[in-house]
Amino acid sequence: MLNLLSILLGIISLVIVIPSAIPLLGWGNWLALPFAVAGAGIGALSSTNGGRNFCLIVLAIAAIRLSLGGGII
């Protein structure tokens, strides 16, 4: 059950991260980061690692995009 919740939070954050790749919408990554961190935390409590790994990948994508844009753009 926790793994399913983790995957759901990962999908929510991925839906926010994808449009945030467009220039001047990078602020959406700041909105997606808490969802991805919460999903990774919940996934760590689960017996399987799929949801946690998915959230960590989404977290990495958002963090890389933020670093490329200087944290704002």
All heavy atoms as TSV, in Angstrom:
chain	resi	resn	atom	element	x	y	z
A	1	MET	N	N	0.816	-1.193	0.000
A	1	MET	CA	C	0.000	0.000	0.000
A	1	MET	C	C	0.864	1.264	0.000
A	1	MET	O	O	0.554	2.221	-0.691
A	1	MET	CB	C	-0.925	-0.040	1.217
A	1	MET	CG	C	-1.943	1.041	1.227
A	1	MET	SD	S	-3.082	0.761	-0.121
A	1	MET	CE	C	-4.132	2.137	0.070
A	2	LEU	N	N	1.937	1.249	0.790
A	2	LEU	CA	C	2.824	2.409	0.820
A	2	LEU	C	C	3.534	2.602	-0.513
A	2	LEU	O	O	3.780	3.740	-0.926
A	2	LEU	CB	C	3.846	2.265	1.953
A	2	LEU	CG	C	3.297	2.378	3.372
A	2	LEU	CD1	C	4.387	2.107	4.380
A	2	LEU	CD2	C	2.682	3.742	3.600
A	3	ASN	N	N	3.847	1.486	-1.180
A	3	ASN	CA	C	4.492	1.582	-2.482
A	3	ASN	C	C	3.557	2.237	-3.494
A	3	ASN	O	O	3.985	3.063	-4.304
A	3	ASN	CB	C	4.928	0.202	-2.959
A	3	ASN	CG	C	5.847	0.267	-4.139
A	3	ASN	OD1	O	6.720	1.125	-4.199
A	3	ASN	ND2	N	5.663	-0.637	-5.078
A	4	LEU	N	N	2.285	1.893	-3.443
A	4	LEU	CA	C	1.300	2.488	-4.346
A	4	LEU	C	C	1.160	3.989	-4.089
A	4	LEU	O	O	1.090	4.791	-5.033
A	4	LEU	CB	C	-0.042	1.788	-4.184
A	4	LEU	CG	C	-1.158	2.215	-5.123
A	4	LEU	CD1	C	-0.783	1.902	-6.560
A	4	LEU	CD2	C	-2.435	1.521	-4.753
A	5	LEU	N	N	1.148	4.382	-2.827
A	5	LEU	CA	C	1.084	5.794	-2.476
A	5	LEU	C	C	2.335	6.534	-2.941
A	5	LEU	O	O	2.257	7.667	-3.428
A	5	LEU	CB	C	0.899	5.946	-0.963
A	5	LEU	CG	C	0.738	7.358	-0.429
A	5	LEU	CD1	C	-0.497	8.024	-1.019
A	5	LEU	CD2	C	0.668	7.335	1.082
A	6	SER	N	N	3.479	5.890	-2.835
A	6	SER	CA	C	4.729	6.485	-3.292
A	6	SER	C	C	4.713	6.682	-4.811
A	6	SER	O	O	5.136	7.730	-5.312
A	6	SER	CB	C	5.899	5.594	-2.892
A	6	SER	OG	O	7.099	6.089	-3.403
A	7	ILE	N	N	4.226	5.700	-5.535
A	7	ILE	CA	C	4.130	5.828	-6.996
A	7	ILE	C	C	3.151	6.931	-7.371
A	7	ILE	O	O	3.397	7.705	-8.303
A	7	ILE	CB	C	3.731	4.475	-7.621
A	7	ILE	CG1	C	4.875	3.480	-7.478
A	7	ILE	CG2	C	3.345	4.630	-9.081
A	7	ILE	CD1	C	4.533	2.070	-7.890
A	8	LEU	N	N	2.058	7.048	-6.647
A	8	LEU	CA	C	1.077	8.103	-6.914
A	8	LEU	C	C	1.697	9.486	-6.708
A	8	LEU	O	O	1.516	10.386	-7.541
A	8	LEU	CB	C	-0.142	7.923	-6.021
A	8	LEU	CG	C	-1.261	8.939	-6.194
A	8	LEU	CD1	C	-1.874	8.814	-7.580
A	8	LEU	CD2	C	-2.304	8.755	-5.131
A	9	LEU	N	N	2.448	9.657	-5.628
A	9	LEU	CA	C	3.121	10.937	-5.404
A	9	LEU	C	C	4.180	11.201	-6.473
A	9	LEU	O	O	4.377	12.343	-6.894
A	9	LEU	CB	C	3.748	10.968	-4.013
A	9	LEU	CG	C	2.790	11.170	-2.858
A	9	LEU	CD1	C	3.502	10.985	-1.532
A	9	LEU	CD2	C	2.133	12.526	-2.925
A	10	GLY	N	N	4.838	10.150	-6.934
A	10	GLY	CA	C	5.812	10.294	-8.009
A	10	GLY	C	C	5.168	10.711	-9.317
A	10	GLY	O	O	5.709	11.547	-10.051
A	11	ILE	N	N	4.007	10.170	-9.610
A	11	ILE	CA	C	3.293	10.551	-10.836
A	11	ILE	C	C	2.824	12.000	-10.752
A	11	ILE	O	O	2.917	12.747	-11.733
A	11	ILE	CB	C	2.125	9.577	-11.092
A	11	ILE	CG1	C	2.661	8.211	-11.501
A	11	ILE	CG2	C	1.178	10.119	-12.158
A	11	ILE	CD1	C	1.613	7.131	-11.611
A	12	ILE	N	N	2.350	12.406	-9.581
A	12	ILE	CA	C	1.924	13.801	-9.402
A	12	ILE	C	C	3.104	14.737	-9.616
A	12	ILE	O	O	2.994	15.751	-10.331
A	12	ILE	CB	C	1.298	14.006	-8.011
A	12	ILE	CG1	C	-0.045	13.298	-7.929
A	12	ILE	CG2	C	1.140	15.494	-7.692
A	12	ILE	CD1	C	-0.627	13.250	-6.529
A	13	SER	N	N	4.246	14.409	-9.051
A	13	SER	CA	C	5.398	15.280	-9.223
A	13	SER	C	C	5.920	15.238	-10.657
A	13	SER	O	O	6.377	16.253	-11.179
A	13	SER	CB	C	6.503	14.921	-8.230
A	13	SER	OG	O	6.973	13.627	-8.462
A	14	LEU	N	N	5.831	14.092	-11.327
A	14	LEU	CA	C	6.256	14.010	-12.723
A	14	LEU	C	C	5.369	14.856	-13.620
A	14	LEU	O	O	5.854	15.504	-14.548
A	14	LEU	CB	C	6.266	12.555	-13.189
A	14	LEU	CG	C	6.800	12.296	-14.593
A	14	LEU	CD1	C	8.272	12.674	-14.665
A	14	LEU	CD2	C	6.608	10.844	-14.973
A	15	VAL	N	N	4.077	14.874	-13.343
A	15	VAL	CA	C	3.148	15.703	-14.117
A	15	VAL	C	C	3.497	17.184	-13.946
A	15	VAL	O	O	3.327	17.983	-14.871
A	15	VAL	CB	C	1.688	15.412	-13.702
A	15	VAL	CG1	C	0.727	16.447	-14.228
A	15	VAL	CG2	C	1.285	14.029	-14.168
A	16	ILE	N	N	4.017	17.560	-12.803
A	16	ILE	CA	C	4.426	18.947	-12.577
A	16	ILE	C	C	5.790	19.222	-13.219
A	16	ILE	O	O	6.030	20.298	-13.763
A	16	ILE	CB	C	4.461	19.263	-11.065
A	16	ILE	CG1	C	3.066	19.135	-10.478
A	16	ILE	CG2	C	5.014	20.652	-10.803
A	16	ILE	CD1	C	3.020	19.195	-8.967
A	17	VAL	N	N	6.696	18.231	-13.194
A	17	VAL	CA	C	8.056	18.424	-13.698
A	17	VAL	C	C	8.092	18.524	-15.221
A	17	VAL	O	O	8.870	19.312	-15.765
A	17	VAL	CB	C	8.978	17.279	-13.201
A	17	VAL	CG1	C	10.287	17.246	-13.958
A	17	VAL	CG2	C	9.249	17.441	-11.729
A	18	ILE	N	N	7.274	17.771	-15.919
A	18	ILE	CA	C	7.337	17.751	-17.383
A	18	ILE	C	C	7.081	19.133	-17.982
A	18	ILE	O	O	7.888	19.603	-18.790
A	18	ILE	CB	C	6.394	16.679	-17.961
A	18	ILE	CG1	C	6.966	15.301	-17.662
A	18	ILE	CG2	C	6.208	16.849	-19.465
A	18	ILE	CD1	C	6.075	14.153	-18.048
A	19	PRO	N	N	6.017	19.853	-17.624
A	19	PRO	CA	C	5.860	21.190	-18.204
A	19	PRO	C	C	6.887	22.192	-17.671
A	19	PRO	O	O	7.135	23.216	-18.292
A	19	PRO	CB	C	4.449	21.631	-17.804
A	19	PRO	CG	C	3.837	20.514	-17.090
A	19	PRO	CD	C	4.846	19.457	-16.880
A	20	SER	N	N	7.505	21.883	-16.553
A	20	SER	CA	C	8.495	22.794	-15.983
A	20	SER	C	C	9.797	22.786	-16.759
A	20	SER	O	O	10.696	23.568	-16.457
A	20	SER	CB	C	8.764	22.435	-14.528
A	20	SER	OG	O	7.594	22.584	-13.773
A	21	ALA	N	N	9.930	21.922	-17.737
A	21	ALA	CA	C	11.116	21.917	-18.590
A	21	ALA	C	C	11.069	23.058	-19.606
A	21	ALA	O	O	12.089	23.396	-20.198
A	21	ALA	CB	C	11.249	20.580	-19.307
A	22	ILE	N	N	9.907	23.640	-19.791
A	22	ILE	CA	C	9.751	24.785	-20.689
A	22	ILE	C	C	10.389	25.998	-20.028
A	22	ILE	O	O	10.213	26.217	-18.831
A	22	ILE	CB	C	8.254	25.040	-20.978
A	22	ILE	CG1	C	7.639	23.824	-21.654
A	22	ILE	CG2	C	8.069	26.288	-21.839
A	22	ILE	CD1	C	6.145	23.892	-21.782
A	23	PRO	N	N	11.156	26.792	-20.786
A	23	PRO	CA	C	11.761	27.977	-20.189
A	23	PRO	C	C	10.713	28.894	-19.549
A	23	PRO	O	O	9.592	29.030	-20.039
A	23	PRO	CB	C	12.426	28.669	-21.380
A	23	PRO	CG	C	12.719	27.549	-22.322
A	23	PRO	CD	C	11.583	26.586	-22.152
A	24	LEU	N	N	11.076	29.501	-18.448
A	24	LEU	CA	C	10.274	30.407	-17.632
A	24	LEU	C	C	9.175	29.689	-16.840
A	24	LEU	O	O	8.359	30.329	-16.210
A	24	LEU	CB	C	9.666	31.534	-18.461
A	24	LEU	CG	C	10.687	32.420	-19.186
A	24	LEU	CD1	C	9.986	33.432	-20.065
A	24	LEU	CD2	C	11.623	33.092	-18.222
A	25	LEU	N	N	9.156	28.368	-16.863
A	25	LEU	CA	C	8.242	27.606	-16.016
A	25	LEU	C	C	9.011	26.746	-15.020
A	25	LEU	O	O	8.456	25.830	-14.427
A	25	LEU	CB	C	7.326	26.715	-16.859
A	25	LEU	CG	C	6.291	27.431	-17.713
A	25	LEU	CD1	C	5.487	26.418	-18.506
A	25	LEU	CD2	C	5.373	28.273	-16.867
A	26	GLY	N	N	10.282	27.061	-14.819
A	26	GLY	CA	C	11.124	26.286	-13.926
A	26	GLY	C	C	10.701	26.355	-12.473
A	26	GLY	O	O	11.074	25.507	-11.675
A	27	TRP	N	N	9.901	27.349	-12.118
A	27	TRP	CA	C	9.416	27.466	-10.747
A	27	TRP	C	C	8.566	26.266	-10.377
A	27	TRP	O	O	8.405	25.943	-9.203
A	27	TRP	CB	C	8.627	28.759	-10.559
A	27	TRP	CG	C	7.508	28.908	-11.548
A	27	TRP	CD1	C	7.560	29.544	-12.743
A	27	TRP	CD2	C	6.194	28.368	-11.433
A	27	TRP	NE1	N	6.357	29.435	-13.384
A	27	TRP	CE2	C	5.484	28.729	-12.600
A	27	TRP	CE3	C	5.537	27.627	-10.469
A	27	TRP	CZ2	C	4.169	28.353	-12.811
A	27	TRP	CZ3	C	4.222	27.254	-10.693
A	27	TRP	CH2	C	3.561	27.624	-11.861
A	28	GLY	N	N	8.022	25.570	-11.348
A	28	GLY	CA	C	7.212	24.381	-11.074
A	28	GLY	C	C	8.033	23.258	-10.461
A	28	GLY	O	O	7.493	22.407	-9.752
A	29	ASN	N	N	9.336	23.252	-10.722
A	29	ASN	CA	C	10.193	22.240	-10.111
A	29	ASN	C	C	10.249	22.410	-8.603
A	29	ASN	O	O	10.341	21.426	-7.875
A	29	ASN	CB	C	11.597	22.304	-10.701
A	29	ASN	CG	C	11.633	21.767	-12.114
A	29	ASN	OD1	O	11.059	20.730	-12.401
A	29	ASN	ND2	N	12.296	22.480	-12.999
A	30	TRP	N	N	10.208	23.652	-8.131
A	30	TRP	CA	C	10.180	23.885	-6.685
A	30	TRP	C	C	8.888	23.336	-6.090
A	30	TRP	O	O	8.873	22.905	-4.946
A	30	TRP	CB	C	10.311	25.370	-6.363
A	30	TRP	CG	C	11.683	25.890	-6.584
A	30	TRP	CD1	C	12.093	26.726	-7.576
A	30	TRP	CD2	C	12.848	25.603	-5.805
A	30	TRP	NE1	N	13.429	26.962	-7.455
A	30	TRP	CE2	C	13.917	26.295	-6.376
A	30	TRP	CE3	C	13.071	24.814	-4.684
A	30	TRP	CZ2	C	15.201	26.226	-5.857
A	30	TRP	CZ3	C	14.349	24.749	-4.169
A	30	TRP	CH2	C	15.397	25.456	-4.750
A	31	LEU	N	N	7.822	23.353	-6.852
A	31	LEU	CA	C	6.556	22.792	-6.393
A	31	LEU	C	C	6.592	21.259	-6.404
A	31	LEU	O	O	6.001	20.614	-5.540
A	31	LEU	CB	C	5.419	23.303	-7.286
A	31	LEU	CG	C	4.008	22.874	-6.949
A	31	LEU	CD1	C	3.598	23.462	-5.607
A	31	LEU	CD2	C	3.061	23.336	-8.030
A	32	ALA	N	N	7.320	20.679	-7.344
A	32	ALA	CA	C	7.368	19.223	-7.489
A	32	ALA	C	C	8.324	18.565	-6.496
A	32	ALA	O	O	8.127	17.402	-6.140
A	32	ALA	CB	C	7.780	18.855	-8.907
A	33	LEU	N	N	9.336	19.284	-6.056
A	33	LEU	CA	C	10.329	18.686	-5.158
A	33	LEU	C	C	9.736	18.139	-3.855
A	33	LEU	O	O	10.078	17.015	-3.464
A	33	LEU	CB	C	11.449	19.685	-4.861
A	33	LEU	CG	C	12.450	19.914	-5.991
A	33	LEU	CD1	C	13.442	20.996	-5.599
A	33	LEU	CD2	C	13.173	18.645	-6.358
A	34	PRO	N	N	8.862	18.863	-3.165
A	34	PRO	CA	C	8.302	18.286	-1.927
A	34	PRO	C	C	7.491	17.011	-2.161
A	34	PRO	O	O	7.539	16.088	-1.341
A	34	PRO	CB	C	7.409	19.393	-1.372
A	34	PRO	CG	C	7.896	20.639	-1.995
A	34	PRO	CD	C	8.458	20.257	-3.316
A	35	PHE	N	N	6.775	16.947	-3.280
A	35	PHE	CA	C	6.019	15.731	-3.592
A	35	PHE	C	C	6.964	14.553	-3.823
A	35	PHE	O	O	6.713	13.440	-3.359
A	35	PHE	CB	C	5.135	15.925	-4.824
A	35	PHE	CG	C	3.938	16.785	-4.591
A	35	PHE	CD1	C	3.831	18.022	-5.192
A	35	PHE	CD2	C	2.915	16.365	-3.769
A	35	PHE	CE1	C	2.725	18.825	-4.980
A	35	PHE	CE2	C	1.800	17.145	-3.553
A	35	PHE	CZ	C	1.715	18.390	-4.165
A	36	ALA	N	N	8.062	14.800	-4.554
A	36	ALA	CA	C	9.012	13.727	-4.829
A	36	ALA	C	C	9.731	13.273	-3.561
A	36	ALA	O	O	9.952	12.081	-3.356
A	36	ALA	CB	C	10.019	14.187	-5.878
A	37	VAL	N	N	10.082	14.217	-2.694
A	37	VAL	CA	C	10.750	13.855	-1.438
A	37	VAL	C	C	9.799	13.071	-0.539
A	37	VAL	O	O	10.194	12.066	0.073
A	37	VAL	CB	C	11.285	15.117	-0.733
A	37	VAL	CG1	C	11.741	14.814	0.678
A	37	VAL	CG2	C	12.419	15.731	-1.535
A	38	ALA	N	N	8.551	13.505	-0.456
A	38	ALA	CA	C	7.566	12.785	0.349
A	38	ALA	C	C	7.334	11.382	-0.220
A	38	ALA	O	O	7.229	10.405	0.543
A	38	ALA	CB	C	6.253	13.556	0.403
A	39	GLY	N	N	7.267	11.279	-1.529
A	39	GLY	CA	C	7.092	9.967	-2.151
A	39	GLY	C	C	8.282	9.056	-1.906
A	39	GLY	O	O	8.119	7.858	-1.665
A	40	ALA	N	N	9.494	9.607	-1.943
A	40	ALA	CA	C	10.683	8.799	-1.669
A	40	ALA	C	C	10.709	8.356	-0.205
A	40	ALA	O	O	11.104	7.232	0.103
A	40	ALA	CB	C	11.941	9.581	-2.010
A	41	GLY	N	N	10.272	9.224	0.681
A	41	GLY	CA	C	10.222	8.863	2.097
A	41	GLY	C	C	9.201	7.777	2.370
A	41	GLY	O	O	9.470	6.830	3.122
A	42	ILE	N	N	8.041	7.901	1.764
A	42	ILE	CA	C	7.010	6.870	1.939
A	42	ILE	C	C	7.450	5.568	1.274
A	42	ILE	O	O	7.225	4.482	1.794
A	42	ILE	CB	C	5.657	7.367	1.391
A	42	ILE	CG1	C	5.140	8.501	2.275
A	42	ILE	CG2	C	4.644	6.244	1.307
A	42	ILE	CD1	C	3.927	9.199	1.727
A	43	GLY	N	N	8.109	5.683	0.131
A	43	GLY	CA	C	8.603	4.497	-0.553
A	43	GLY	C	C	9.689	3.778	0.233
A	43	GLY	O	O	9.845	2.569	0.130
A	44	ALA	N	N	10.454	4.530	1.026
A	44	ALA	CA	C	11.484	3.907	1.852
A	44	ALA	C	C	10.866	3.066	2.963
A	44	ALA	O	O	11.480	2.100	3.433
A	44	ALA	CB	C	12.392	4.971	2.445
A	45	LEU	N	N	9.663	3.418	3.381
A	45	LEU	CA	C	8.972	2.649	4.411
A	45	LEU	C	C	8.319	1.386	3.854
A	45	LEU	O	O	7.926	0.504	4.617
A	45	LEU	CB	C	7.913	3.513	5.090
A	45	LEU	CG	C	8.419	4.753	5.832
A	45	LEU	CD1	C	7.236	5.582	6.306
A	45	LEU	CD2	C	9.313	4.356	6.975
A	46	SER	N	N	8.193	1.326	2.526
A	46	SER	CA	C	7.534	0.186	1.886
A	46	SER	C	C	8.466	-1.017	1.823
A	46	SER	O	O	9.688	-0.897	1.950
A	46	SER	CB	C	7.106	0.584	0.470
A	46	SER	OG	O	6.568	-0.504	-0.219
A	47	SER	N	N	7.888	-2.178	1.607
A	47	SER	CA	C	8.702	-3.391	1.515
A	47	SER	C	C	9.367	-3.544	0.153
A	47	SER	O	O	10.345	-4.272	0.021
A	47	SER	CB	C	7.838	-4.623	1.802
A	47	SER	OG	O	6.791	-4.706	0.861
A	48	THR	N	N	8.850	-2.858	-0.872
A	48	THR	CA	C	9.461	-2.912	-2.193
A	48	THR	C	C	10.066	-1.558	-2.528
A	48	THR	O	O	9.757	-0.546	-1.903
A	48	THR	CB	C	8.430	-3.302	-3.265
A	48	THR	OG1	O	7.350	-2.364	-3.234
A	48	THR	CG2	C	7.886	-4.690	-3.025
A	49	ASN	N	N	10.926	-1.526	-3.512
A	49	ASN	CA	C	11.693	-0.318	-3.808
A	49	ASN	C	C	11.240	0.423	-5.062
A	49	ASN	O	O	11.834	1.442	-5.412
A	49	ASN	CB	C	13.171	-0.668	-3.969
A	49	ASN	CG	C	13.777	-1.155	-2.685
A	49	ASN	OD1	O	13.345	-0.769	-1.614
A	49	ASN	ND2	N	14.761	-2.025	-2.797
A	50	GLY	N	N	10.237	-0.056	-5.758
A	50	GLY	CA	C	9.843	0.538	-7.029
A	50	GLY	C	C	9.393	1.980	-6.908
A	50	GLY	O	O	9.822	2.843	-7.667
A	51	GLY	N	N	8.519	2.270	-5.966
A	51	GLY	CA	C	8.017	3.627	-5.795
A	51	GLY	C	C	9.098	4.583	-5.339
A	51	GLY	O	O	9.169	5.721	-5.791
A	52	ARG	N	N	9.956	4.111	-4.442
A	52	ARG	CA	C	11.052	4.955	-3.970
A	52	ARG	C	C	12.003	5.299	-5.103
A	52	ARG	O	O	12.389	6.455	-5.282
A	52	ARG	CB	C	11.835	4.243	-2.867
A	52	ARG	CG	C	12.940	5.121	-2.302
A	52	ARG	CD	C	13.976	4.328	-1.579
A	52	ARG	NE	N	14.661	3.459	-2.534
A	52	ARG	CZ	C	15.404	2.439	-2.189
A	52	ARG	NH1	N	15.536	2.116	-0.935
A	52	ARG	NH2	N	16.000	1.720	-3.095
A	53	ASN	N	N	12.353	4.305	-5.918
A	53	ASN	CA	C	13.262	4.541	-7.033
A	53	ASN	C	C	12.650	5.488	-8.057
A	53	ASN	O	O	13.344	6.353	-8.604
A	53	ASN	CB	C	13.652	3.224	-7.687
A	53	ASN	CG	C	14.488	2.364	-6.774
A	53	ASN	OD1	O	15.058	2.849	-5.799
A	53	ASN	ND2	N	14.551	1.080	-7.066
A	54	PHE	N	N	11.368	5.335	-8.324
A	54	PHE	CA	C	10.689	6.221	-9.264
A	54	PHE	C	C	10.716	7.669	-8.766
A	54	PHE	O	O	11.010	8.584	-9.521
A	54	PHE	CB	C	9.251	5.744	-9.478
A	54	PHE	CG	C	8.440	6.617	-10.386
A	54	PHE	CD1	C	8.815	6.810	-11.696
A	54	PHE	CD2	C	7.293	7.240	-9.921
A	54	PHE	CE1	C	8.057	7.611	-12.530
A	54	PHE	CE2	C	6.539	8.035	-10.747
A	54	PHE	CZ	C	6.926	8.221	-12.060
A	55	CYS	N	N	10.440	7.865	-7.488
A	55	CYS	CA	C	10.457	9.214	-6.922
A	55	CYS	C	C	11.865	9.796	-6.922
A	55	CYS	O	O	12.037	11.004	-7.134
A	55	CYS	CB	C	9.884	9.207	-5.511
A	55	CYS	SG	S	8.100	9.015	-5.486
A	56	LEU	N	N	12.865	8.973	-6.695
A	56	LEU	CA	C	14.237	9.464	-6.726
A	56	LEU	C	C	14.649	9.888	-8.127
A	56	LEU	O	O	15.386	10.864	-8.293
A	56	LEU	CB	C	15.194	8.404	-6.178
A	56	LEU	CG	C	15.123	8.163	-4.672
A	56	LEU	CD1	C	16.041	7.025	-4.273
A	56	LEU	CD2	C	15.443	9.423	-3.899
A	57	ILE	N	N	14.167	9.181	-9.137
A	57	ILE	CA	C	14.458	9.571	-10.523
A	57	ILE	C	C	13.786	10.902	-10.848
A	57	ILE	O	O	14.404	11.788	-11.443
A	57	ILE	CB	C	14.028	8.458	-11.503
A	57	ILE	CG1	C	14.948	7.258	-11.354
A	57	ILE	CG2	C	14.023	8.956	-12.941
A	57	ILE	CD1	C	14.492	6.030	-12.085
A	58	VAL	N	N	12.532	11.053	-10.459
A	58	VAL	CA	C	11.821	12.319	-10.683
A	58	VAL	C	C	12.506	13.448	-9.921
A	58	VAL	O	O	12.664	14.554	-10.437
A	58	VAL	CB	C	10.336	12.195	-10.282
A	58	VAL	CG1	C	9.640	13.538	-10.346
A	58	VAL	CG2	C	9.632	11.190	-11.162
A	59	LEU	N	N	12.949	13.175	-8.712
A	59	LEU	CA	C	13.673	14.157	-7.906
A	59	LEU	C	C	14.965	14.574	-8.591
A	59	LEU	O	O	15.297	15.769	-8.624
A	59	LEU	CB	C	13.946	13.579	-6.520
A	59	LEU	CG	C	14.630	14.468	-5.505
A	59	LEU	CD1	C	13.700	15.592	-5.083
A	59	LEU	CD2	C	15.047	13.663	-4.307
A	60	ALA	N	N	15.690	13.622	-9.148
A	60	ALA	CA	C	16.934	13.931	-9.850
A	60	ALA	C	C	16.679	14.781	-11.088
A	60	ALA	O	O	17.419	15.733	-11.364
A	60	ALA	CB	C	17.659	12.647	-10.221
A	61	ILE	N	N	15.626	14.460	-11.841
A	61	ILE	CA	C	15.292	15.242	-13.031
A	61	ILE	C	C	14.963	16.676	-12.646
A	61	ILE	O	O	15.442	17.632	-13.275
A	61	ILE	CB	C	14.123	14.590	-13.799
A	61	ILE	CG1	C	14.567	13.272	-14.414
A	61	ILE	CG2	C	13.580	15.527	-14.876
A	61	ILE	CD1	C	13.433	12.448	-14.976
A	62	ALA	N	N	14.172	16.862	-11.607
A	62	ALA	CA	C	13.807	18.207	-11.163
A	62	ALA	C	C	15.027	18.966	-10.653
A	62	ALA	O	O	15.189	20.162	-10.942
A	62	ALA	CB	C	12.736	18.141	-10.082
A	63	ALA	N	N	15.899	18.296	-9.924
A	63	ALA	CA	C	17.085	18.964	-9.387
A	63	ALA	C	C	18.057	19.362	-10.494
A	63	ALA	O	O	18.636	20.460	-10.457
A	63	ALA	CB	C	17.776	18.060	-8.379
A	64	ILE	N	N	18.220	18.501	-11.489
A	64	ILE	CA	C	19.099	18.837	-12.616
A	64	ILE	C	C	18.531	20.007	-13.389
A	64	ILE	O	O	19.258	20.927	-13.770
A	64	ILE	CB	C	19.318	17.601	-13.511
A	64	ILE	CG1	C	20.184	16.582	-12.788
A	64	ILE	CG2	C	19.957	17.987	-14.836
A	64	ILE	CD1	C	20.273	15.238	-13.471
A	65	ARG	N	N	17.241	20.010	-13.617
A	65	ARG	CA	C	16.614	21.120	-14.345
A	65	ARG	C	C	16.740	22.426	-13.554
A	65	ARG	O	O	16.985	23.480	-14.130
A	65	ARG	CB	C	15.143	20.801	-14.602
A	65	ARG	CG	C	14.296	21.927	-15.160
A	65	ARG	CD	C	14.830	22.448	-16.485
A	65	ARG	NE	N	13.997	23.509	-16.992
A	65	ARG	CZ	C	14.234	24.805	-16.822
A	65	ARG	NH1	N	15.267	25.204	-16.131
A	65	ARG	NH2	N	13.438	25.713	-17.343
A	66	LEU	N	N	16.597	22.368	-12.241
A	66	LEU	CA	C	16.770	23.559	-11.427
A	66	LEU	C	C	18.204	24.061	-11.472
A	66	LEU	O	O	18.436	25.272	-11.535
A	66	LEU	CB	C	16.379	23.274	-9.977
A	66	LEU	CG	C	14.903	23.450	-9.649
A	66	LEU	CD1	C	14.643	22.974	-8.233
A	66	LEU	CD2	C	14.495	24.885	-9.803
A	67	SER	N	N	19.179	23.152	-11.456
A	67	SER	CA	C	20.572	23.582	-11.495
A	67	SER	C	C	20.927	24.174	-12.849
A	67	SER	O	O	21.725	25.115	-12.927
A	67	SER	CB	C	21.496	22.426	-11.161
A	67	SER	OG	O	21.462	21.450	-12.170
A	68	LEU	N	N	20.334	23.675	-13.913
A	68	LEU	CA	C	20.587	24.237	-15.244
A	68	LEU	C	C	19.989	25.637	-15.384
A	68	LEU	O	O	20.542	26.494	-16.075
A	68	LEU	CB	C	20.027	23.330	-16.340
A	68	LEU	CG	C	20.741	22.016	-16.565
A	68	LEU	CD1	C	19.989	21.175	-17.581
A	68	LEU	CD2	C	22.161	22.248	-17.034
A	69	GLY	N	N	18.867	25.862	-14.741
A	69	GLY	CA	C	18.214	27.159	-14.834
A	69	GLY	C	C	18.656	28.140	-13.769
A	69	GLY	O	O	18.117	29.233	-13.664
A	70	GLY	N	N	19.610	27.763	-12.953
A	70	GLY	CA	C	20.084	28.661	-11.911
A	70	GLY	C	C	19.169	28.708	-10.694
A	70	GLY	O	O	19.300	29.586	-9.864
A	71	GLY	N	N	18.234	27.790	-10.600
A	71	GLY	CA	C	17.352	27.723	-9.459
A	71	GLY	C	C	16.089	28.539	-9.584
A	71	GLY	O	O	15.201	28.432	-8.757
A	72	ILE	N	N	15.977	29.332	-10.615
A	72	ILE	CA	C	14.801	30.202	-10.741
A	72	ILE	C	C	14.064	29.938	-12.034
A	72	ILE	O	O	12.869	29.691	-12.038
A	72	ILE	CB	C	15.206	31.690	-10.675
A	72	ILE	CG1	C	15.880	31.975	-9.342
A	72	ILE	CG2	C	14.014	32.591	-10.892
A	72	ILE	CD1	C	16.495	33.334	-9.255
A	73	ILE	N	N	14.754	30.008	-13.146
A	73	ILE	CA	C	14.097	29.988	-14.456
A	73	ILE	C	C	13.665	28.605	-14.823
A	73	ILE	O	O	14.219	27.679	-15.005
A	73	ILE	CB	C	14.997	30.615	-15.528
A	73	ILE	CG1	C	15.304	32.027	-15.149
A	73	ILE	CG2	C	14.358	30.527	-16.883
A	73	ILE	CD1	C	16.260	32.726	-16.051
